[in-house]
Amino acid sequence: IGYEVHIPENGFSAVFAILVTIYFWYQNIKGIRDSSDRALQIMKITTVMVVILIVWCLITIVKTGAQIPPLPSPADMHHNHESLGWLLGTWAQKIPLIMLLVGFGHSVLAMSGEESLAQVNREIEHPKLKNLEKTGLVIFLYSLFFTSLVSFFAVMIIPDAQRSNYYANLIGGLAMNVVGPYTVKLVFQGFVVLVGALILSGAVNTAIVGANGVLSRMVEDGVLTTWFKKPQKKFGTSYRVINMIALLQVLTIIASRGNVYLLASLYAFGVIWSFSFMSLAVLVLRYTSPEKREWKVPGNIHIRGVEVPIGLGVISIILFSTALVNLFTKELATIAGVSFSLVFFVVLTVSERVVAAKHATGESGLEQFNVSANTELSAQAMEVRPGNILVAVRDPHNLFYLRDVLSRIDTMKTDVVVMTARIYHREHSFSGNIDMESSEVFEKYEQELFTAVVAVAEKEGRHVSLVVVPTNDIFEGIVATAQRLASTVVVCGLSNKLTADEQGKLTGDAWERLAEPRPRLTLVVVGQDGT
């Protein structure tokens, strides 16, 4: 139409990435379930594209034949400064094993997502191990049948003279070189571009979720101040951590000026070193905390009573070897990554000492909770379904019966409410209108108790609802709460002062004093030995 419009490639990428970051920032503020739903939608669309691409490439190979990729020999290996970095022209270039590690290091992006599994472990639903295995298998299959297969198909289908034009977009090159009408191939090319944008957008979400998990653990471990743990008023998420992550993401995008190659190189640097230090941490823990290991990497032998983790050791050696090779082959990523690591090491060291000083004065790193005072306690107000299980707790060190309930109950079908009773003097009445501010209904002891409850729930991958009930009689408080929440089962630990029969009788007496209609309840009293 007579106008020539030129949009800077990197500039457009940067603006688009910032908009995607803002979108997923809001989704994570709302909660991990909302952000995970978006990620699942991206995976479904990507899977459709992958299946179409693989089938179409196979049809092309059957109809037109294919160029067989050459065997890995020194004559077929061509290196340049981009692939070898500081190793170019050195003796290391002549050692096949080092070259193999170079190739592995450049392909480590194919395993994108694996490093996030450890970071989001506590947010994974029950059963954790099975869900971890499924997720790991999905990532492995995508890496094997999509990322690596695309490279083979590119050599087999795209002509040698044209392949260099598609190094930045092999999938797009395949879309334009498969058999079929040009218009259809052009439409599929557009679909590939859309899926590519979605995949990279999903990586933004993965980064927020993973970083949020890591930083939240650092707050709990006393590295970062508890200021970061304050929950968002409406959604209850760690919004301050998420805000900081999103801000750092935007600053990274601006600093890189939208250069996707640079960002990919930096990410590969972070991934391989993350893998390496994770494996080292597990290896160290096998010796510092050898007892009660629930799961172990296969390949363990015993020498004079000492377990030697051969399998884990081999994994650590391979990962660290690859990381060290990456250190010398990715110059810009090494400079930026080491600088970034040093800056954060200084910041986190200073923060840890500040937090330690606060802890020395009596401040503790407990979980932070949104607290609301509501005299009209009901199932609707607590957003739990009728037929829920009410678990009464008092001792943060005695929650084995809560763990047993959560291991057996599917909280997607049956809600679990954890309550503790606040004993008031006789002049107050449980059924009366006790006017309290939110800060008055949650004492430090209850914060410690519910911190332990949250830890149990996270370990089991289950959701629980929490409530503090003011009462002048603990048994009356429990059955009245069960009545208001439409609970069908009440579970509590055996009292230190009462027998199970006495505890049952007092609960029954309190039940008989309830106003009609009294609910049908099953009381489960659990002893210290689990009976």
Secondary structure, DSSP 8 states (H G I E B T S, - for coil): --------HHHHHHHHHHHHHHHHHHHHHH-HHHHHHHHHHHHHHHHHHHHHHHHHHHHHHHHH---------GGG----HHHHGGGTTSGGGG-HHHHHHHHHHHTGGGGTTHHHHHHTGGGS-SSHHHHHHHHHHHHHHHIIIIIIHHHHHHHHHS-HHHHGGGTT-HHHHHHTTSSS-HHHHHHHHHHHHHHHHHHHHHHHHHHHHHHHHHHHHHHHTTSS-GGGG---TTT---HHHHHHHHHHHHHHHHHHTT-HHHHHHHHHHHHHHHHHHHHHHHHHHHHHS-TT-S---S-EEEETTEEEEHHHHHHHHHHHHHHHHHHHH-HHHHHHHHHHHHHHHHHHHHHHHHHHHHHHTT------------SS--HHHHT--TT-EEEE---TT--HHHHHHHHH--TTTS-EEEEEEEE--TTS-TTS-----GGGG--HHHHHHHHHHHHHHHHHT---EEEEEEESSHHHHHHHHHHHHT-SEEEEE--SSS-HHHHHHHHHHHHHTS-SS----EEEEE-TT--
